[in-house]
Amino acid sequence: MNFLSVQPLGRNRAVPRLWIESQRLNRLGFTPGTPLEIRSQSGQLTLKPAILGENHVSSRLVPAGRLPIIDLASQSLLSGLAEYSGVKIVESRPQKKWGILPA
């Protein structure tokens, strides 16, 4: 696994929220509109592109094009991480998935 970054874990209306906004998402296969599979287990989250995923990568328009965004605001998904102020994001290749761990 390769370390990518540390992201702050925020709150929105008393619910834990993780906001990832980066061109790095494109390089890892998380382009705007891509369906995601999100799994929560053992105090970490795993995100990977999946044809039948219930969540999708969103985006916003910037001068350089579309900037991909993964916005997770879910008590059930983030409850294992809610006590931390930030999370580490690690990349696992060749599976093209991200692990999100307590920082």
C-alpha positions as CSV (number, residue, x, y, z in Angstrom):
1,M,0.0,0.0,0.0
2,N,1.2,3.5,-0.8
3,F,0.5,6.4,1.5
4,L,-1.3,9.2,-0.4
5,S,-2.5,11.8,2.1
6,V,-4.0,12.8,5.4
7,Q,-7.5,14.2,5.1
8,P,-9.5,16.0,7.9
9,L,-12.6,14.2,9.1
10,G,-15.3,16.9,9.5
11,R,-18.9,16.9,10.5
12,N,-22.1,18.1,8.7
13,R,-25.2,18.4,10.8
14,A,-23.7,16.2,13.6
15,V,-22.8,13.4,11.1
16,P,-19.2,12.5,10.3
17,R,-18.1,13.7,6.9
18,L,-15.1,12.9,4.6
19,W,-14.6,15.1,1.6
20,I,-11.9,14.1,-0.9
21,E,-11.4,16.5,-3.8
22,S,-8.3,15.8,-6.0
23,Q,-7.2,15.2,-9.6
24,R,-5.4,12.2,-8.1
25,L,-8.9,10.5,-8.1
26,N,-8.8,10.5,-11.9
27,R,-5.4,8.8,-12.0
28,L,-6.7,6.0,-9.7
29,G,-9.8,5.3,-11.8
30,F,-12.2,7.4,-9.7
31,T,-13.4,9.7,-12.5
32,P,-16.6,11.7,-12.2
33,G,-19.7,9.5,-12.5
34,T,-17.8,6.3,-11.6
35,P,-19.9,4.0,-9.3
36,L,-18.2,3.1,-6.0
37,E,-18.2,0.2,-3.7
38,I,-17.6,1.3,-0.1
39,R,-16.9,-1.2,2.6
40,S,-16.5,-0.6,6.3
41,Q,-14.7,-3.2,8.4
42,S,-12.2,-3.3,11.2
43,G,-12.1,0.4,11.8
44,Q,-11.3,1.3,8.2
45,L,-13.1,2.0,4.9
46,T,-12.2,0.5,1.5
47,L,-13.3,2.4,-1.7
48,K,-13.1,0.9,-5.1
49,P,-14.7,1.4,-8.5
50,A,-17.6,-1.1,-9.0
51,I,-20.1,-1.4,-11.8
52,L,-23.0,-1.9,-9.4
53,G,-21.8,0.6,-6.7
54,E,-24.6,2.5,-5.0
55,N,-22.4,5.7,-4.6
56,H,-20.8,7.7,-7.3
57,V,-17.9,10.0,-7.8
58,S,-19.3,13.6,-8.2
59,S,-17.4,16.6,-9.5
60,R,-17.3,20.3,-9.8
61,L,-16.2,22.5,-12.8
62,V,-12.9,24.3,-12.4
63,P,-10.9,26.2,-15.1
64,A,-8.8,23.0,-15.8
65,G,-11.9,20.8,-16.3
66,R,-13.9,18.6,-13.9
67,L,-12.5,18.0,-10.5
68,P,-13.6,14.6,-9.0
69,I,-15.1,14.6,-5.5
70,I,-15.9,11.8,-3.1
71,D,-18.2,13.1,-0.4
72,L,-19.1,10.6,2.4
73,A,-21.4,11.8,5.1
74,S,-22.7,8.7,6.8
75,Q,-23.0,7.8,10.5
76,S,-23.0,4.1,9.7
77,L,-20.0,4.2,7.3
78,L,-17.9,6.6,9.3
79,S,-18.8,5.6,12.9
80,G,-15.6,3.6,13.3
81,L,-13.5,6.7,12.4
82,A,-15.7,9.4,13.9
83,E,-13.5,9.9,17.0
84,Y,-10.5,10.9,14.9
85,S,-9.9,14.3,13.5
86,G,-8.3,13.0,10.4
87,V,-7.8,9.9,8.3
88,K,-4.9,8.4,6.3
89,I,-5.6,7.5,2.7
90,V,-3.6,4.7,1.2
91,E,-3.6,3.3,-2.3
92,S,-3.6,-0.4,-3.1
93,R,-2.6,-1.4,-6.6
94,P,-3.3,-3.2,-8.9
95,Q,-6.8,-3.5,-7.3
96,K,-7.4,0.2,-7.8
97,K,-8.8,0.7,-4.3
98,W,-8.2,3.1,-1.5
99,G,-8.0,2.3,2.2
100,I,-9.1,5.0,4.7
101,L,-7.6,4.5,8.2
102,P,-7.4,6.5,11.4
103,A,-4.6,9.1,11.2
